Amino acid sequence: MALADEVVGQRFGKWLVVENLGPVQFGNRTRAMVRCVCECGTEKTFRPKELETRKKGCIKCSAGRPIKYGPDVRLNALESKRRYRRENPGMVRMSMNRWRETSESAKQKQKARSAVASAIKSGKLVRVPCEKCGGWPVHAHHDDYSEPLRVRWLCYTCHVEHHAETDGKVVHWQIPRAA
């Protein structure tokens, strides 16, 4: 950026440089400063090298610009969602019905998993090596979610194989076992 004397009289966006204030002391540093006037009449001092990045004007002038973030934008997003729901009622109902159909079984699974996590944390339930191969780390497998603390400890490989056997799914990949 040019010297402070060279920018006097120049316009940077909405700011007009009107005076060189010379070196100004800031703590233990000395900085060259200039006095500027915005199109709306607001006065402010800047360092000459800041002028290139301050072209938008003062806070008063910036108030009319659209805001990228803030409460107004959040309200617009909420209104947009509400409008979509009004205009597409079938889509909303379809997704809500899909959620309701699986919610009871999902809630039961989540309660069982949460009970196991709490029991492990409190020490009521202790992890043991995999029932099939003796490997680690292990997962708590529920045969029946209505009995949340009755679990079988299976390593990842054995757990996947168990579900493939019981659910009738074919496993197309093989995980190498630790020797």
LUMMIRO-82316 format. One record per atom (N, C-alpha, C): residue number from 1; residue in three letters; atom name; x, y, z. Coordinates in steps of 0.2 Angstrom, whole numbers, always signed. Layout:
n, res, atom, east, north, up
NUM, Ala, CA, X, Y, Z
...
***
This chain:
n, res, atom, east, north, up
1, Met, N, +4, -6, +0
1, Met, CA, +0, +0, +0
1, Met, C, +4, +6, +0
2, Ala, N, +2, +11, -3
2, Ala, CA, +6, +18, -4
2, Ala, C, +6, +21, +3
3, Leu, N, +10, +26, +4
3, Leu, CA, +11, +30, +10
3, Leu, C, +5, +34, +11
4, Ala, N, +4, +36, +18
4, Ala, CA, -2, +39, +20
4, Ala, C, -4, +45, +16
5, Asp, N, +2, +49, +14
5, Asp, CA, +1, +56, +11
5, Asp, C, -2, +54, +4
6, Glu, N, +0, +49, +1
6, Glu, CA, -2, +47, -6
6, Glu, C, -9, +45, -7
7, Val, N, -13, +43, -1
7, Val, CA, -20, +41, -2
7, Val, C, -25, +46, +0
8, Val, N, -22, +52, +2
8, Val, CA, -27, +58, +4
8, Val, C, -30, +60, -2
9, Gly, N, -37, +60, -2
9, Gly, CA, -41, +62, -8
9, Gly, C, -44, +57, -12
10, Gln, N, -41, +51, -11
10, Gln, CA, -43, +45, -15
10, Gln, C, -49, +42, -11
11, Arg, N, -53, +38, -15
11, Arg, CA, -59, +35, -13
11, Arg, C, -58, +27, -13
12, Phe, N, -60, +24, -8
12, Phe, CA, -59, +17, -7
12, Phe, C, -66, +14, -6
13, Gly, N, -70, +12, -11
13, Gly, CA, -77, +10, -10
13, Gly, C, -81, +16, -8
14, Lys, N, -84, +15, -2
14, Lys, CA, -88, +21, +1
14, Lys, C, -84, +26, +5
15, Trp, N, -78, +24, +6
15, Trp, CA, -74, +29, +11
15, Trp, C, -70, +33, +6
16, Leu, N, -69, +40, +9
16, Leu, CA, -65, +45, +6
16, Leu, C, -60, +47, +11
17, Val, N, -53, +46, +9
17, Val, CA, -48, +48, +14
17, Val, C, -47, +56, +14
18, Val, N, -48, +59, +19
18, Val, CA, -48, +66, +20
18, Val, C, -42, +69, +23
19, Glu, N, -39, +65, +27
19, Glu, CA, -33, +68, +31
19, Glu, C, -28, +63, +33
20, Asn, N, -22, +64, +33
20, Asn, CA, -16, +60, +35
20, Asn, C, -15, +62, +43
21, Leu, N, -16, +58, +47
21, Leu, CA, -15, +59, +54
21, Leu, C, -8, +58, +57
22, Gly, N, -4, +56, +52
22, Gly, CA, +3, +55, +54
22, Gly, C, +4, +48, +58
23, Pro, N, +10, +48, +61
23, Pro, CA, +11, +42, +66
23, Pro, C, +7, +43, +72
24, Val, N, +3, +37, +74
24, Val, CA, +0, +37, +80
24, Val, C, +2, +32, +85
25, Gln, N, +3, +33, +91
25, Gln, CA, +6, +28, +96
25, Gln, C, +0, +24, +98
26, Phe, N, +1, +17, +98
26, Phe, CA, -3, +12, +100
26, Phe, C, +1, +7, +105
27, Gly, N, +1, +8, +111
27, Gly, CA, +5, +4, +116
27, Gly, C, +12, +6, +114
28, Asn, N, +16, +1, +113
28, Asn, CA, +23, +2, +111
28, Asn, C, +24, +2, +104
29, Arg, N, +19, +3, +99
29, Arg, CA, +20, +3, +92
29, Arg, C, +17, +10, +90
30, Thr, N, +20, +12, +84
30, Thr, CA, +18, +18, +81
30, Thr, C, +15, +16, +74
31, Arg, N, +9, +18, +72
31, Arg, CA, +6, +16, +66
31, Arg, C, +4, +23, +62
32, Ala, N, +5, +22, +56
32, Ala, CA, +2, +28, +51
32, Ala, C, -5, +27, +51
33, Met, N, -9, +33, +52
33, Met, CA, -16, +32, +52
33, Met, C, -19, +38, +47
34, Val, N, -25, +37, +44
34, Val, CA, -28, +42, +40
34, Val, C, -35, +42, +43
35, Arg, N, -38, +48, +42
35, Arg, CA, -45, +49, +44
35, Arg, C, -49, +49, +37
36, Cys, N, -55, +45, +38
36, Cys, CA, -59, +44, +32
36, Cys, C, -66, +46, +33
37, Val, N, -70, +48, +28
37, Val, CA, -77, +49, +29
37, Val, C, -81, +45, +24
38, Cys, N, -86, +41, +27
38, Cys, CA, -91, +37, +23
38, Cys, C, -95, +41, +19
39, Glu, N, -99, +38, +14
39, Glu, CA, -104, +42, +10
39, Glu, C, -109, +45, +14
40, Cys, N, -111, +41, +20
40, Cys, CA, -116, +43, +24
40, Cys, C, -114, +49, +29
41, Gly, N, -108, +50, +29
41, Gly, CA, -105, +56, +34
41, Gly, C, -102, +53, +40
42, Thr, N, -101, +47, +41
42, Thr, CA, -98, +44, +47
42, Thr, C, -90, +44, +46
43, Glu, N, -87, +46, +51
43, Glu, CA, -80, +47, +51
43, Glu, C, -76, +41, +55
44, Lys, N, -71, +39, +52
44, Lys, CA, -67, +34, +56
44, Lys, C, -60, +34, +54
45, Thr, N, -55, +32, +58
45, Thr, CA, -48, +31, +56
45, Thr, C, -46, +24, +55
46, Phe, N, -42, +24, +50
46, Phe, CA, -39, +17, +47
46, Phe, C, -32, +18, +46
47, Arg, N, -28, +12, +46
47, Arg, CA, -22, +12, +44
47, Arg, C, -22, +12, +36
48, Pro, N, -18, +15, +32
48, Pro, CA, -18, +15, +25
48, Pro, C, -19, +8, +22
49, Lys, N, -15, +3, +25
49, Lys, CA, -16, -4, +22
49, Lys, C, -22, -7, +23
50, Glu, N, -27, -5, +27
50, Glu, CA, -33, -8, +29
50, Glu, C, -38, -5, +24
51, Leu, N, -37, +0, +20
51, Leu, CA, -42, +3, +16
51, Leu, C, -45, -1, +10
52, Glu, N, -40, -6, +8
52, Glu, CA, -42, -10, +2
52, Glu, C, -48, -15, +5
53, Thr, N, -47, -17, +11
53, Thr, CA, -52, -22, +13
53, Thr, C, -58, -19, +17
54, Arg, N, -59, -12, +17
54, Arg, CA, -64, -9, +21
54, Arg, C, -69, -5, +16
55, Lys, N, -70, -8, +10
55, Lys, CA, -73, -4, +4
55, Lys, C, -81, -4, +5
56, Lys, N, -84, -8, +10
56, Lys, CA, -91, -9, +10
56, Lys, C, -94, -3, +14
57, Gly, N, -90, +1, +18
57, Gly, CA, -93, +6, +21
57, Gly, C, -94, +5, +28
58, Cys, N, -97, +10, +32
58, Cys, CA, -98, +9, +39
58, Cys, C, -104, +5, +41
59, Ile, N, -105, +4, +48
59, Ile, CA, -110, +0, +50
59, Ile, C, -117, +2, +48
60, Lys, N, -118, +9, +48
60, Lys, CA, -124, +11, +45
60, Lys, C, -126, +9, +38
61, Cys, N, -121, +10, +34
61, Cys, CA, -121, +8, +27
61, Cys, C, -122, +1, +26
62, Ser, N, -119, -3, +30
62, Ser, CA, -119, -10, +29
62, Ser, C, -126, -13, +32
63, Ala, N, -130, -9, +35
63, Ala, CA, -136, -12, +38
63, Ala, C, -141, -14, +33
64, Gly, N, -141, -11, +27
64, Gly, CA, -145, -13, +22
64, Gly, C, -143, -19, +18
65, Arg, N, -137, -22, +19
65, Arg, CA, -135, -28, +15
65, Arg, C, -138, -34, +18
66, Pro, N, -139, -39, +14
66, Pro, CA, -142, -45, +16
66, Pro, C, -137, -49, +21
67, Ile, N, -139, -52, +26
67, Ile, CA, -135, -55, +31
67, Ile, C, -135, -62, +30
68, Lys, N, -129, -65, +30
68, Lys, CA, -128, -72, +28
68, Lys, C, -130, -77, +34
69, Tyr, N, -129, -74, +40
69, Tyr, CA, -131, -78, +46
69, Tyr, C, -135, -74, +51
70, Gly, N, -138, -77, +56
70, Gly, CA, -142, -73, +61
70, Gly, C, -149, -75, +61
71, Pro, N, -153, -72, +66
71, Pro, CA, -160, -74, +67
71, Pro, C, -164, -74, +61
72, Asp, N, -163, -68, +57
72, Asp, CA, -167, -68, +51
72, Asp, C, -166, -73, +46
73, Val, N, -160, -76, +45
73, Val, CA, -159, -81, +41
73, Val, C, -162, -88, +43
74, Arg, N, -161, -89, +50
74, Arg, CA, -165, -95, +53
74, Arg, C, -172, -94, +52
75, Leu, N, -175, -89, +53
75, Leu, CA, -182, -88, +52
75, Leu, C, -184, -90, +45
76, Asn, N, -180, -87, +40
76, Asn, CA, -182, -89, +33
76, Asn, C, -181, -96, +32
77, Ala, N, -176, -100, +35
77, Ala, CA, -175, -107, +34
77, Ala, C, -181, -111, +37
78, Leu, N, -184, -108, +43
78, Leu, CA, -190, -112, +46
78, Leu, C, -196, -111, +41
79, Glu, N, -197, -105, +39
79, Glu, CA, -202, -103, +35
79, Glu, C, -202, -107, +28
80, Ser, N, -196, -108, +26
80, Ser, CA, -195, -112, +20
80, Ser, C, -197, -120, +21
81, Lys, N, -195, -122, +27
81, Lys, CA, -197, -129, +29
81, Lys, C, -205, -130, +29
82, Arg, N, -208, -125, +33
82, Arg, CA, -215, -125, +33
82, Arg, C, -219, -125, +27
83, Arg, N, -216, -120, +22
83, Arg, CA, -219, -120, +16
83, Arg, C, -219, -127, +12
84, Tyr, N, -213, -130, +12
84, Tyr, CA, -212, -136, +9
84, Tyr, C, -217, -142, +12
85, Arg, N, -218, -141, +19
85, Arg, CA, -223, -146, +22
85, Arg, C, -230, -145, +19
86, Arg, N, -232, -138, +19
86, Arg, CA, -238, -137, +17
86, Arg, C, -239, -139, +9
87, Glu, N, -234, -138, +5
87, Glu, CA, -235, -139, -2
87, Glu, C, -234, -147, -4
88, Asn, N, -231, -150, +1
88, Asn, CA, -230, -158, -1
88, Asn, C, -232, -162, +5
89, Pro, N, -238, -162, +7
89, Pro, CA, -241, -165, +13
89, Pro, C, -239, -173, +13
90, Gly, N, -240, -176, +7
90, Gly, CA, -239, -183, +6
90, Gly, C, -232, -185, +8
91, Met, N, -227, -181, +6
91, Met, CA, -220, -183, +7
91, Met, C, -219, -183, +15
92, Val, N, -221, -178, +18
92, Val, CA, -220, -178, +25
92, Val, C, -224, -184, +29
93, Arg, N, -230, -185, +27
93, Arg, CA, -233, -191, +30
93, Arg, C, -230, -197, +29
94, Met, N, -227, -198, +23
94, Met, CA, -224, -204, +21
94, Met, C, -218, -205, +25
95, Ser, N, -214, -200, +26
95, Ser, CA, -208, -201, +30
95, Ser, C, -210, -202, +38
96, Met, N, -215, -199, +40
96, Met, CA, -217, -199, +47
96, Met, C, -220, -206, +48
97, Asn, N, -224, -209, +44
97, Asn, CA, -226, -216, +44
97, Asn, C, -221, -221, +44
98, Arg, N, -216, -220, +40
98, Arg, CA, -210, -225, +40
98, Arg, C, -207, -225, +47
99, Trp, N, -206, -219, +50
99, Trp, CA, -203, -218, +56
99, Trp, C, -207, -222, +62
100, Arg, N, -214, -221, +61
100, Arg, CA, -218, -224, +66
100, Arg, C, -218, -231, +66
101, Glu, N, -218, -234, +60
101, Glu, CA, -218, -241, +59
101, Glu, C, -212, -245, +63
102, Thr, N, -206, -242, +63
102, Thr, CA, -200, -245, +66
102, Thr, C, -199, -242, +73
103, Ser, N, -203, -238, +75
103, Ser, CA, -201, -234, +81
103, Ser, C, -201, -239, +87
104, Glu, N, -206, -243, +88
104, Glu, CA, -206, -248, +94
104, Glu, C, -200, -252, +94
105, Ser, N, -199, -256, +89
105, Ser, CA, -193, -260, +89
105, Ser, C, -186, -256, +90
106, Ala, N, -186, -251, +87
106, Ala, CA, -180, -247, +87
106, Ala, C, -179, -244, +95
107, Lys, N, -185, -242, +98
107, Lys, CA, -184, -240, +105
107, Lys, C, -182, -246, +109
108, Gln, N, -185, -252, +108
108, Gln, CA, -183, -257, +112
108, Gln, C, -176, -259, +111
109, Lys, N, -173, -259, +105
109, Lys, CA, -166, -260, +104
109, Lys, C, -162, -255, +108
110, Gln, N, -164, -249, +107
110, Gln, CA, -160, -243, +110
110, Gln, C, -160, -244, +118
111, Lys, N, -165, -246, +121
111, Lys, CA, -166, -247, +128
111, Lys, C, -161, -252, +130
112, Ala, N, -161, -258, +126
112, Ala, CA, -157, -263, +128
112, Ala, C, -149, -261, +127
113, Arg, N, -148, -258, +122
113, Arg, CA, -141, -256, +121
113, Arg, C, -138, -251, +127
114, Ser, N, -143, -246, +128
114, Ser, CA, -142, -242, +134
114, Ser, C, -141, -245, +140
115, Ala, N, -145, -250, +142
115, Ala, CA, -144, -254, +148
115, Ala, C, -138, -258, +148
116, Val, N, -135, -260, +143
116, Val, CA, -129, -264, +143
116, Val, C, -123, -259, +144
117, Ala, N, -124, -253, +141
117, Ala, CA, -118, -248, +142
117, Ala, C, -118, -246, +149
118, Ser, N, -124, -245, +152
118, Ser, CA, -124, -243, +159
118, Ser, C, -121, -248, +164
119, Ala, N, -123, -254, +162
119, Ala, CA, -121, -260, +166
119, Ala, C, -113, -261, +166
120, Ile, N, -111, -260, +160
120, Ile, CA, -103, -261, +159
120, Ile, C, -100, -255, +163
121, Lys, N, -103, -249, +162
121, Lys, CA, -100, -243, +166
121, Lys, C, -100, -244, +173
122, Ser, N, -105, -247, +176
122, Ser, CA, -106, -248, +183
122, Ser, C, -103, -254, +186
123, Gly, N, -101, -258, +181
123, Gly, CA, -97, -264, +183
123, Gly, C, -102, -270, +184
124, Lys, N, -108, -270, +183
124, Lys, CA, -113, -275, +184
124, Lys, C, -112, -280, +178
125, Leu, N, -109, -278, +173
125, Leu, CA, -108, -282, +167
125, Leu, C, -101, -282, +165
126, Val, N, -98, -287, +164
126, Val, CA, -90, -287, +162
126, Val, C, -90, -290, +155
127, Arg, N, -86, -287, +151
127, Arg, CA, -84, -290, +145
127, Arg, C, -79, -296, +145
128, Val, N, -81, -301, +142
128, Val, CA, -77, -307, +141
128, Val, C, -75, -308, +134
129, Pro, N, -70, -313, +133
129, Pro, CA, -68, -314, +126
129, Pro, C, -73, -317, +122
130, Cys, N, -73, -317, +116
130, Cys, CA, -78, -320, +111
130, Cys, C, -79, -327, +113
131, Glu, N, -86, -329, +113
131, Glu, CA, -88, -335, +114
131, Glu, C, -86, -340, +109
132, Lys, N, -85, -338, +103
132, Lys, CA, -83, -343, +98
132, Lys, C, -76, -344, +97
133, Cys, N, -72, -338, +96
133, Cys, CA, -65, -339, +95
133, Cys, C, -60, -336, +100
134, Gly, N, -63, -333, +105
134, Gly, CA, -59, -330, +111
134, Gly, C, -56, -324, +109
135, Gly, N, -58, -320, +103
135, Gly, CA, -55, -314, +101
135, Gly, C, -57, -308, +105
136, Trp, N, -54, -303, +104
136, Trp, CA, -55, -296, +106
136, Trp, C, -55, -291, +100
137, Pro, N, -58, -285, +101
137, Pro, CA, -63, -283, +105
137, Pro, C, -70, -286, +104
138, Val, N, -74, -286, +108
138, Val, CA, -81, -290, +108
138, Val, C, -87, -285, +108
139, His, N, -92, -287, +105
139, His, CA, -98, -284, +105
139, His, C, -103, -288, +109
140, Ala, N, -108, -284, +112
140, Ala, CA, -113, -287, +116
140, Ala, C, -119, -289, +111
141, His, N, -120, -295, +110
141, His, CA, -126, -297, +105
141, His, C, -132, -299, +109
142, His, N, -138, -296, +107
142, His, CA, -144, -298, +110
142, His, C, -148, -303, +106
143, Asp, N, -149, -309, +109
143, Asp, CA, -154, -313, +106
143, Asp, C, -161, -311, +106
144, Asp, N, -162, -308, +112
144, Asp, CA, -169, -306, +114
144, Asp, C, -169, -299, +117
145, Tyr, N, -171, -294, +114
145, Tyr, CA, -171, -287, +117
145, Tyr, C, -175, -286, +123
146, Ser, N, -180, -290, +124
146, Ser, CA, -184, -289, +130
146, Ser, C, -180, -291, +136
147, Glu, N, -174, -295, +136
147, Glu, CA, -170, -296, +141
147, Glu, C, -163, -292, +140
148, Pro, N, -163, -286, +142
148, Pro, CA, -157, -282, +139
148, Pro, C, -150, -284, +142
149, Leu, N, -150, -287, +148
149, Leu, CA, -144, -288, +151
149, Leu, C, -141, -295, +149
150, Arg, N, -145, -299, +146
150, Arg, CA, -144, -306, +143
150, Arg, C, -140, -305, +137
151, Val, N, -134, -305, +136
151, Val, CA, -130, -304, +130
151, Val, C, -125, -310, +129
152, Arg, N, -123, -311, +123
152, Arg, CA, -118, -315, +121
152, Arg, C, -112, -311, +118
153, Trp, N, -106, -312, +121
153, Trp, CA, -100, -308, +119
153, Trp, C, -97, -311, +112
154, Leu, N, -97, -307, +107
154, Leu, CA, -95, -310, +100
154, Leu, C, -90, -304, +97
155, Cys, N, -84, -307, +95
155, Cys, CA, -80, -302, +91
155, Cys, C, -83, -300, +85
156, Tyr, N, -81, -295, +81
156, Tyr, CA, -84, -292, +75
156, Tyr, C, -85, -298, +70
157, Thr, N, -80, -302, +69
157, Thr, CA, -80, -307, +63
157, Thr, C, -86, -312, +65
158, Cys, N, -86, -314, +71
158, Cys, CA, -91, -319, +73
158, Cys, C, -98, -316, +74
159, His, N, -98, -310, +75
159, His, CA, -105, -307, +76
159, His, C, -108, -306, +69
160, Val, N, -104, -304, +64
160, Val, CA, -106, -304, +57
160, Val, C, -108, -311, +54
161, Glu, N, -104, -316, +56
161, Glu, CA, -105, -323, +54
161, Glu, C, -112, -325, +57
162, His, N, -113, -324, +64
162, His, CA, -119, -326, +67
162, His, C, -125, -323, +64
163, His, N, -125, -316, +62
163, His, CA, -131, -313, +59
163, His, C, -132, -316, +52
164, Ala, N, -126, -318, +48
164, Ala, CA, -127, -321, +42
164, Ala, C, -130, -328, +42
165, Glu, N, -129, -332, +48
165, Glu, CA, -132, -338, +49
165, Glu, C, -139, -338, +51
166, Thr, N, -140, -333, +56
166, Thr, CA, -147, -333, +58
166, Thr, C, -152, -329, +54
167, Asp, N, -149, -324, +51
167, Asp, CA, -154, -320, +46
167, Asp, C, -154, -323, +39
168, Gly, N, -150, -328, +38
168, Gly, CA, -151, -331, +31
168, Gly, C, -147, -327, +26
169, Lys, N, -143, -322, +28
169, Lys, CA, -139, -318, +23
169, Lys, C, -133, -321, +21
170, Val, N, -130, -320, +15
170, Val, CA, -124, -323, +13
170, Val, C, -119, -318, +14
171, Val, N, -113, -320, +17
171, Val, CA, -108, -315, +18
171, Val, C, -103, -316, +12
172, His, N, -102, -310, +8
172, His, CA, -98, -311, +2
172, His, C, -91, -309, +3
173, Trp, N, -89, -308, +9
173, Trp, CA, -82, -306, +11
173, Trp, C, -80, -310, +17
174, Gln, N, -73, -310, +18
174, Gln, CA, -70, -314, +23
174, Gln, C, -66, -309, +27
175, Ile, N, -66, -309, +34
175, Ile, CA, -62, -305, +38
175, Ile, C, -56, -309, +40
176, Pro, N, -50, -308, +39
176, Pro, CA, -45, -313, +42
176, Pro, C, -45, -313, +49
177, Arg, N, -44, -318, +52
177, Arg, CA, -44, -319, +59
177, Arg, C, -37, -318, +62
178, Ala, N, -36, -315, +68
178, Ala, CA, -30, -314, +71
178, Ala, C, -27, -321, +73
179, Ala, N, -21, -322, +72
179, Ala, CA, -18, -329, +73
179, Ala, C, -16, -329, +80
***
